[in-house]
Amino acid sequence: MSRKGKHTEQMKYFMFLLQIIMKMDKLNKQIEEELAMLKDRYQLECNSFKSYCKDCKKKGFLDSISQISAFQHNSVFFAEYAMYIEHDYVKARQFYYKAAKCIEYHLFIQPDVGWDYKPKRNAAPIKVKVNRMDRSIGNIFYAVLSDNHSIIERFVSIRDYPVFENLEFTLYAIIQSTLKKNKEELTQHINFIKKKCEKRDRHYWGMIDTFEGIRDNNKLQAEAGLAELAGTQHRRNLGHHKAFYSFDTTTYAKLAWRQGLEVEIDSPLVPKEMLPVMELDDYPIYDFLKVLDDPDYKSVSKPKWNILDIQGMVK
Protein backbone atom coordinates (compact mmCIF):
# COMPACT_ATOMS: atom_id res chain seq x y z
CA MET A 1 0.00 0.00 0.00
CA SER A 2 1.32 3.48 -0.91
CA ARG A 3 1.99 6.15 1.69
CA LYS A 4 -1.05 8.06 0.43
CA GLY A 5 -3.25 4.95 0.77
CA LYS A 6 -2.06 4.37 4.36
CA HIS A 7 -2.74 8.00 5.22
CA THR A 8 -6.30 7.68 3.81
CA GLU A 9 -6.94 4.53 5.86
CA GLN A 10 -5.60 6.21 8.99
CA MET A 11 -7.88 9.21 8.43
CA LYS A 12 -10.89 6.94 7.99
CA TYR A 13 -10.07 5.12 11.23
CA PHE A 14 -9.53 8.43 13.02
CA MET A 15 -12.91 9.75 11.79
CA PHE A 16 -14.57 6.50 12.89
CA LEU A 17 -13.14 6.86 16.42
CA LEU A 18 -14.13 10.52 16.49
CA GLN A 19 -17.72 9.64 15.60
CA ILE A 20 -17.83 7.07 18.43
CA ILE A 21 -16.45 9.62 20.91
CA MET A 22 -18.97 12.25 19.79
CA LYS A 23 -21.84 9.75 20.12
CA MET A 24 -20.66 8.77 23.62
CA ASP A 25 -20.38 12.43 24.63
CA LYS A 26 -23.88 13.05 23.33
CA LEU A 27 -25.24 10.01 25.17
CA ASN A 28 -23.51 10.95 28.43
CA LYS A 29 -24.92 14.45 28.19
CA GLN A 30 -28.41 13.03 27.58
CA ILE A 31 -28.03 10.73 30.59
CA GLU A 32 -26.98 13.64 32.80
CA GLU A 33 -29.92 15.73 31.61
CA GLU A 34 -32.45 12.93 32.16
CA LEU A 35 -31.12 12.16 35.64
CA ALA A 36 -31.37 15.85 36.51
CA MET A 37 -34.97 15.83 35.24
CA LEU A 38 -35.69 12.71 37.31
CA LYS A 39 -34.43 14.49 40.40
CA ASP A 40 -36.37 17.67 39.61
CA ARG A 41 -39.60 15.74 38.99
CA TYR A 42 -39.58 14.11 42.42
CA GLN A 43 -41.52 16.81 44.26
CA LEU A 44 -43.98 17.15 41.39
CA GLU A 45 -44.64 13.39 41.47
CA CYS A 46 -45.08 13.50 45.26
CA ASN A 47 -47.58 16.34 44.94
CA SER A 48 -49.46 14.52 42.18
CA PHE A 49 -49.57 11.38 44.30
CA LYS A 50 -50.96 13.26 47.29
CA SER A 51 -53.52 14.92 45.01
CA TYR A 52 -54.72 11.51 43.75
CA CYS A 53 -55.03 10.33 47.36
CA LYS A 54 -56.95 13.43 48.34
CA ASP A 55 -59.41 13.00 45.46
CA CYS A 56 -59.92 9.32 46.25
CA LYS A 57 -60.43 10.04 49.94
CA LYS A 58 -62.98 12.74 49.09
CA LYS A 59 -64.94 10.38 46.81
CA GLY A 60 -64.39 7.39 49.07
CA PHE A 61 -63.46 5.05 46.22
CA LEU A 62 -61.44 4.50 43.06
CA ASP A 63 -63.69 3.93 40.11
CA SER A 64 -61.68 4.41 36.95
CA ILE A 65 -58.81 2.80 35.12
CA SER A 66 -57.15 6.20 34.73
CA GLN A 67 -56.99 6.65 38.51
CA ILE A 68 -55.33 3.27 39.01
CA SER A 69 -52.97 3.98 36.09
CA ALA A 70 -51.91 7.18 37.82
CA PHE A 71 -50.90 5.24 40.94
CA GLN A 72 -49.13 2.68 38.75
CA HIS A 73 -47.10 5.32 36.87
CA ASN A 74 -46.25 7.04 40.16
CA SER A 75 -44.95 3.74 41.52
CA VAL A 76 -42.74 3.19 38.48
CA PHE A 77 -41.33 6.71 38.78
CA PHE A 78 -40.55 6.20 42.48
CA ALA A 79 -38.86 2.86 41.65
CA GLU A 80 -36.56 4.56 39.13
CA TYR A 81 -35.90 7.42 41.55
CA ALA A 82 -35.02 4.91 44.29
CA MET A 83 -32.52 3.15 42.00
CA TYR A 84 -30.77 6.09 40.35
CA ILE A 85 -31.02 8.92 42.90
CA GLU A 86 -31.38 7.25 46.31
CA HIS A 87 -29.57 4.01 45.36
CA ASP A 88 -32.12 2.17 47.49
CA TYR A 89 -32.79 -1.10 45.69
CA VAL A 90 -35.07 -2.48 48.39
CA LYS A 91 -37.38 0.48 47.90
CA ALA A 92 -37.19 0.02 44.12
CA ARG A 93 -38.39 -3.59 44.46
CA GLN A 94 -41.23 -2.44 46.72
CA PHE A 95 -42.42 0.17 44.24
CA TYR A 96 -42.28 -2.27 41.32
CA TYR A 97 -44.46 -4.55 43.43
CA LYS A 98 -46.94 -1.73 43.94
CA ALA A 99 -47.00 -1.08 40.19
CA ALA A 100 -47.73 -4.77 39.52
CA LYS A 101 -50.48 -4.84 42.15
CA CYS A 102 -52.09 -1.77 40.56
CA ILE A 103 -52.32 -3.75 37.31
CA GLU A 104 -53.96 -6.62 39.16
CA TYR A 105 -56.44 -4.14 40.58
CA HIS A 106 -57.56 -3.36 37.03
CA LEU A 107 -59.09 -6.81 37.02
CA PHE A 108 -61.08 -5.93 40.10
CA ILE A 109 -62.54 -2.83 38.44
CA GLN A 110 -63.10 -4.03 34.90
CA PRO A 111 -62.75 -7.81 34.53
CA ASP A 112 -63.47 -8.09 30.82
CA VAL A 113 -62.93 -5.88 27.80
CA GLY A 114 -63.67 -6.32 24.12
CA TRP A 115 -60.74 -6.56 21.79
CA ASP A 116 -60.54 -6.82 18.02
CA TYR A 117 -58.01 -9.40 16.92
CA LYS A 118 -56.94 -10.15 13.34
CA PRO A 119 -55.72 -13.77 13.21
CA LYS A 120 -53.91 -13.10 9.93
CA ARG A 121 -52.94 -10.02 7.97
CA ASN A 122 -55.84 -8.61 5.91
CA ALA A 123 -58.25 -11.02 7.63
CA ALA A 124 -61.55 -9.86 9.10
CA PRO A 125 -61.19 -8.92 12.77
CA ILE A 126 -62.58 -11.26 15.40
CA LYS A 127 -64.10 -9.82 18.53
CA VAL A 128 -62.50 -11.47 21.53
CA LYS A 129 -63.66 -11.14 25.11
CA VAL A 130 -60.39 -10.66 26.92
CA ASN A 131 -59.76 -10.65 30.62
CA ARG A 132 -58.32 -7.30 31.70
CA MET A 133 -55.48 -9.09 33.47
CA ASP A 134 -54.68 -10.99 30.28
CA ARG A 135 -54.43 -7.71 28.36
CA SER A 136 -51.97 -6.51 30.99
CA ILE A 137 -49.42 -9.22 30.25
CA GLY A 138 -46.85 -6.57 29.30
CA ASN A 139 -46.59 -5.48 32.91
CA ILE A 140 -44.99 -8.80 33.86
CA PHE A 141 -41.74 -6.79 33.85
CA TYR A 142 -42.82 -5.06 37.07
CA ALA A 143 -43.57 -8.38 38.74
CA VAL A 144 -40.16 -9.85 37.85
CA LEU A 145 -38.32 -6.75 39.08
CA SER A 146 -40.20 -6.86 42.39
CA ASP A 147 -38.85 -10.33 43.32
CA ASN A 148 -42.21 -11.10 44.93
CA HIS A 149 -43.02 -14.75 44.24
CA SER A 150 -46.78 -14.36 44.66
CA ILE A 151 -47.24 -11.55 42.13
CA ILE A 152 -44.83 -13.25 39.69
CA GLU A 153 -46.95 -16.42 39.82
CA ARG A 154 -50.06 -14.30 39.22
CA PHE A 155 -48.59 -12.86 36.03
CA VAL A 156 -47.24 -16.24 34.90
CA SER A 157 -50.83 -17.54 34.91
CA ILE A 158 -52.03 -14.85 32.49
CA ARG A 159 -53.16 -16.19 29.15
CA ASP A 160 -51.42 -14.84 26.09
CA TYR A 161 -53.38 -13.66 23.06
CA PRO A 162 -52.31 -14.76 20.35
CA VAL A 163 -48.63 -14.85 20.93
CA PHE A 164 -47.19 -16.29 17.72
CA GLU A 165 -48.82 -13.67 15.50
CA ASN A 166 -47.53 -10.64 17.34
CA LEU A 167 -44.00 -9.57 18.31
CA GLU A 168 -45.16 -7.36 21.17
CA PHE A 169 -46.96 -10.20 22.94
CA THR A 170 -44.07 -12.58 22.27
CA LEU A 171 -41.70 -10.23 24.09
CA TYR A 172 -43.84 -10.66 27.20
CA ALA A 173 -44.89 -14.30 26.78
CA ILE A 174 -41.26 -15.40 26.43
CA ILE A 175 -40.83 -14.31 30.05
CA GLN A 176 -43.75 -16.53 31.03
CA SER A 177 -42.26 -19.53 29.22
CA THR A 178 -38.93 -18.98 30.93
CA LEU A 179 -40.51 -18.75 34.37
CA LYS A 180 -42.58 -21.87 33.67
CA LYS A 181 -39.39 -23.65 32.49
CA ASN A 182 -41.28 -24.69 29.37
CA LYS A 183 -38.37 -25.18 26.93
CA GLU A 184 -40.58 -26.20 24.01
CA GLU A 185 -42.68 -23.05 24.25
CA LEU A 186 -39.57 -20.95 24.88
CA THR A 187 -37.98 -22.30 21.69
CA GLN A 188 -41.12 -21.40 19.71
CA HIS A 189 -40.90 -17.83 20.99
CA ILE A 190 -37.19 -17.62 20.15
CA ASN A 191 -37.82 -18.87 16.61
CA PHE A 192 -40.60 -16.32 16.15
CA ILE A 193 -38.31 -13.46 17.25
CA LYS A 194 -35.60 -14.79 14.90
CA LYS A 195 -38.04 -14.63 12.02
CA LYS A 196 -38.98 -11.04 12.89
CA CYS A 197 -35.36 -9.97 13.30
CA GLU A 198 -34.39 -11.37 9.91
CA LYS A 199 -36.98 -9.10 8.28
CA ARG A 200 -36.61 -5.78 10.08
CA ASP A 201 -36.58 -5.79 13.89
CA ARG A 202 -32.84 -6.39 14.25
CA HIS A 203 -32.65 -4.34 17.44
CA TYR A 204 -34.32 -7.33 19.17
CA TRP A 205 -31.62 -9.74 17.99
CA GLY A 206 -29.95 -9.72 21.40
CA MET A 207 -33.01 -11.47 22.80
CA ILE A 208 -32.17 -14.58 20.77
CA ASP A 209 -28.75 -15.05 22.39
CA THR A 210 -30.14 -14.03 25.78
CA PHE A 211 -32.95 -16.57 25.84
CA GLU A 212 -31.05 -19.34 24.07
CA GLY A 213 -28.37 -18.84 26.72
CA ILE A 214 -30.93 -19.04 29.51
CA ARG A 215 -32.57 -22.11 27.95
CA ASP A 216 -29.25 -23.91 27.43
CA ASN A 217 -27.65 -22.69 30.67
CA ASN A 218 -24.98 -20.91 28.63
CA LYS A 219 -23.84 -17.91 30.65
CA LEU A 220 -21.50 -16.45 28.01
CA GLN A 221 -24.17 -16.56 25.31
CA ALA A 222 -26.75 -14.94 27.60
CA GLU A 223 -24.28 -12.20 28.58
CA ALA A 224 -23.47 -11.50 24.93
CA GLY A 225 -27.18 -11.13 24.16
CA LEU A 226 -27.74 -8.83 27.13
CA ALA A 227 -24.78 -6.64 26.13
CA GLU A 228 -26.26 -6.29 22.64
CA LEU A 229 -29.69 -5.43 24.08
CA ALA A 230 -28.17 -2.73 26.28
CA GLY A 231 -26.42 -1.31 23.22
CA THR A 232 -29.59 -1.12 21.14
CA GLN A 233 -32.06 -0.18 23.88
CA HIS A 234 -32.61 3.31 22.42
CA ARG A 235 -34.14 1.69 19.32
CA ARG A 236 -36.69 -0.36 21.23
CA ASN A 237 -39.78 1.39 22.52
CA LEU A 238 -41.65 -0.47 25.23
CA GLY A 239 -42.99 2.72 26.75
CA HIS A 240 -40.08 2.86 29.19
CA HIS A 241 -37.28 4.39 27.14
CA LYS A 242 -34.73 6.20 29.25
CA ALA A 243 -31.22 7.18 28.24
CA PHE A 244 -29.93 6.12 31.68
CA TYR A 245 -31.87 2.87 32.15
CA SER A 246 -32.57 -0.17 30.00
CA PHE A 247 -35.79 -1.45 31.56
CA ASP A 248 -36.18 -4.58 29.43
CA THR A 249 -32.49 -5.58 29.52
CA THR A 250 -32.52 -5.34 33.33
CA THR A 251 -35.62 -7.53 33.48
CA TYR A 252 -34.15 -10.18 31.16
CA ALA A 253 -30.89 -10.22 33.13
CA LYS A 254 -32.84 -10.64 36.34
CA LEU A 255 -34.83 -13.42 34.71
CA ALA A 256 -31.54 -15.24 34.03
CA TRP A 257 -30.67 -14.96 37.73
CA ARG A 258 -34.06 -16.45 38.61
CA GLN A 259 -33.10 -19.46 36.49
CA GLY A 260 -29.81 -19.86 38.36
CA LEU A 261 -27.67 -18.20 35.67
CA GLU A 262 -25.83 -15.40 37.46
CA VAL A 263 -25.03 -13.25 34.44
CA GLU A 264 -22.87 -10.14 34.63
CA ILE A 265 -23.30 -7.12 32.40
CA ASP A 266 -21.03 -4.11 32.59
CA SER A 267 -23.42 -1.30 31.72
CA PRO A 268 -24.71 1.68 33.71
CA LEU A 269 -28.04 1.05 31.96
CA VAL A 270 -28.47 -2.16 33.97
CA PRO A 271 -28.27 -1.65 37.76
CA LYS A 272 -26.35 -4.72 38.96
CA GLU A 273 -27.89 -4.38 42.43
CA MET A 274 -31.29 -5.26 40.95
CA LEU A 275 -30.14 -8.59 39.48
CA PRO A 276 -29.85 -10.90 42.52
CA VAL A 277 -33.13 -12.57 43.47
CA MET A 278 -34.04 -11.06 46.84
CA GLU A 279 -37.63 -11.51 47.98
CA LEU A 280 -38.30 -8.97 50.71
CA ASP A 281 -39.84 -9.62 54.12
CA ASP A 282 -42.11 -6.63 53.67
CA TYR A 283 -43.93 -5.30 50.62
CA PRO A 284 -46.00 -2.32 51.79
CA ILE A 285 -48.93 -1.56 49.52
CA TYR A 286 -51.51 1.17 49.17
CA ASP A 287 -54.53 0.51 51.36
CA PHE A 288 -56.95 0.24 48.46
CA LEU A 289 -54.92 -2.72 47.14
CA LYS A 290 -55.41 -4.72 50.33
CA VAL A 291 -58.76 -5.92 49.04
CA LEU A 292 -56.74 -8.12 46.65
CA ASP A 293 -55.48 -10.14 49.62
CA ASP A 294 -59.03 -11.24 50.37
CA PRO A 295 -59.22 -14.86 49.10
CA ASP A 296 -62.83 -14.26 48.06
CA TYR A 297 -62.23 -11.08 46.09
CA LYS A 298 -62.40 -12.83 42.72
CA SER A 299 -65.94 -13.97 43.46
CA VAL A 300 -67.16 -10.46 44.29
CA SER A 301 -69.40 -9.41 41.42
CA LYS A 302 -69.19 -5.70 42.24
CA PRO A 303 -66.46 -4.03 44.28
CA LYS A 304 -67.73 -2.60 47.55
CA TRP A 305 -66.21 0.80 47.00
CA ASN A 306 -67.64 2.27 50.18
CA ILE A 307 -65.58 -0.07 52.37
CA LEU A 308 -62.25 0.63 50.70
CA ASP A 309 -59.87 2.33 53.07
CA ILE A 310 -58.06 5.17 51.32
CA GLN A 311 -56.14 6.17 54.44
CA GLY A 312 -52.38 5.77 54.57
CA MET A 313 -51.84 5.93 50.83
CA VAL A 314 -49.48 8.90 50.87
CA LYS A 315 -45.88 7.87 50.42
N, C-alpha and C positions, 0 to 999 in steps of 0.2 A: 504493500500500500504506500502511495506517495505521501510526502509530508503534508501536502494540502488535504489529502483524503483523511489522514489521521486527525488533522486539526478540525475538519468538519465533523468527524465522529465525536471528538471531544466536546465540541460546542453543543452537539445534539444531546449528549449525556448531561452536560452542565445545565442546559435548558430544562431537561427532564427533572433533574434534582431540584432546580429552582421552582418548577411548578409544584412539586410535592411539598416543598417548604412553604410556599405561598398558601397552598390548600390547608396545610396543618395550622398555619398562623390564623387563617380565616376561621377554621373550625374551633381553635382554642378561644378565639375572640367571641365566637357565637356561644360557646359553652359558658364563658365568663358572664356574658350578658344574660343568658337564660337563668343561671344560678342567682344572679343579682335580682332578676325579676321574681324568681321563686321566693327569695327572701323578702322582697318588698310586698309580695302578694299575701304574706302570712296574715297580717292584721285584717286585711280585706276579707279573706276566707273565714277568719274567726268571727268577724262581724256578720257575714252572710249566714254562717252556721247558727249564730245566736238568733238572728232574725227568723230563720226557718223554725227554730224551736219555739220562739215567741208566737209565731202564727199558729203553729200546731197546738200549742197550749191554749191559745185563745179559742180555737175551734173545737178543741178536745179530741181531735182525731186527725189521721192522715188518710186522705181519700183520693189521691191522684198519683199516677205513675211519675209525673214530673216532680212531685215533692220528694218521693223516695229517691229518684235519680239525683236530686240535689244533694241529699245526704251521702249517696254513693260517691259522687264526684268530689265532695268535700273530703271523704275518707281517703280517696286515692291521692288527693293533693297532700293531705297530712302525712300519708305514708312516704311520699317522695321527699317532703320537707324533713321528716324524721331521718331518712337515710342520708341526704346530701347536705343538710344544714346542721342538724343536731347530732348526726352520726349515732342515732339510737335505733338499732336494728330490731330490738324487741318491740318498740313502739310501732315500727314500720309493719311488722308482722300482725300486730293487733289491728292496725287500721286497714290492712288488706283483708283481714277477717271481717271487719265491719262492712267493707265494700261488698264482699261476697254474700253476707247475710242480707244486705239491702236488696240484692238481686233475688234472693230466695223469697223475700217479702213481697216481691212483685206477684209471685204465685198466689199469695194470700189475698191480694187485692183483685187481681184479674187473672183467674186460672187459665182461661182459654182465649185465644185470638184467632181470627181468620187470616190465612196467608195464601197468597197465590204462588203456586209453584209450577214451573215449566219443566217437565221431566226431560225433554230434549229441546235443543235449539229450534226455534220456529214452530214448536208444538203449541197447541192450545193450552192455556194455563188450567191447572187443577186447583180447586179450592180445598185447602187442607185445614182441618181444625187442629191447631198446634197448641200444646201446653206452653204457657208463658215461660215456665222454667226451661223447657226445651229450646225455646227461641233465644234463651240467654246463655247458651252453651259457650259463647265467646268469653264470658267472664270467668271461665275455669282458671284463667291466669291468676286472678285474685286469690282463689282458693289454694292453688299450689304455693303461692308466695306466702300465704298465711301460716303454713305448716300445721294447720288444724286438721286432724284426721277426719273428724266428723263432717266438716263442710266439704272436704275433698271427696269423700265417699258420696256425698249428696250430688256433687257435680258429675262424678263418674257415672252415676245412674241415669243421667239425662240422655234421652234419645237424640239421635242425630238425624237431621233431615236435609236432604238426601245426600249423604256425604260424598259419594264418588262422582257427583255431577258438578261439584262446586268447590273451588279452591279454598274459599274463605272458611267453609265448614270443615274442610279437611285439616286446615291448620289447627283447629280446635279439637277435632275428633281424634287426631293422632296422639294428643295428650291423653285422652281417655284410653286408647288402646295400650299405650305405654303403661299407664297406671294399672290397667287390668291384666297386664303381662300377656296380652293376646298377640303373639308374634305373627300369626297369620293375618289378622286384621291390620296390624302395624305395617306389615310388608305391602299390603294393598294400598295403604295410604302413601307409603314411600314411593311406590310405583306411579301413583296418580300425580304426585308432586313432580316426579322426574319428567313425566309426560308434559306437564305444564311448563316446566323450566326449559325444556328443549324447544318450546315454541316461542315463549316471550318472557316469562317471569323468572329470569335468571338470578335475580336478587334473592330468590328463595332457595337457591341451589345448596347453600350451607345446611339447610334442613336435612338434606339427603344423607350427607356424611354424619351429621349429628345423630339422627335417629337410627341409621344403620349401625353406628358405633354403639349406641345404647342397646339396640337389639342384640348385637353380637358381642357385647361386653368388651368393646375395643376402645379403650380410653383415648389413644392417640387419634383415631379417626373422629371420635366425638369432639375432641378438642379442636381439631382442624376445622370441622364444620361450624363450631361455635365462633371461632376466630373470624371465619368468613362472614357469618351472620352479623357479628359486631361491626365488621367493616362495611357492610352494605345496609345497615339499619336505617339510614336516612332515605333509602329508596322504598322501604316498606312502610305502608301506612295502615296501622291497626288502630288508629285513633289515639295512640299514645306516643306519638313521635316527640322526642326530646333530643336536643343535641348532646346533652350530658348523660343520657340514660337510655340503654337499649332494653326496653321492657320485655320484649319477647325472648331475646337472647338470654336474659337473666332467668326467665321462667324455664326455658329449655335446659339451661345448665343445672338449675335446681332440680329439675325432673331427673336428670342423670344421677344426681346425688341420691335421690329417693330410690333409685334402682341399684344403689350400691357402687356406682361409678363416680368416684370423687375427682371429677374433672377440674382442671385449673385453666383459667383464661386471664391473661394479662391485659386487661382493658379497663380504663376508668368508667366505661359505659356499663360495666357489669360489677356491681358491688360484691366483692368476694365474701363479705360478712353475711350476705343473704343466702349463700349457697348451702351451708350445712343444714341438715334437717334438724329442727329444734322446736318441737311442739312445746308451747308455753303452758305453765300451770294456770295462767289466768288470761282469759280473753274477754275483757269488758266490752259490753255492747250497749247500744242505745236502748232505753227502756221499752220503746215501742216494738223492738225486735224480740223481746222476751216471750211474746206470745208464741213464737216459733218453737220454743222449748216445750210447749204443751204437747204431749203425745197425741192428743185428740184434735190438734188444730186443723189437720187435713180434712177432717170430717165436718168441720164447721161450714155450713152452707153460706153464711154471711158473717163477715167479721163484726164483732161487737165493739164498734168504735168507741162507744161511750165508756168502756172499761179500760181502754188503753191508757197506760200511765205515761204521760209525756214529761214527767219530772226527771231531772238528772241527766238530760240529754246534752247539755252544754259541755263542751270539752274542758 
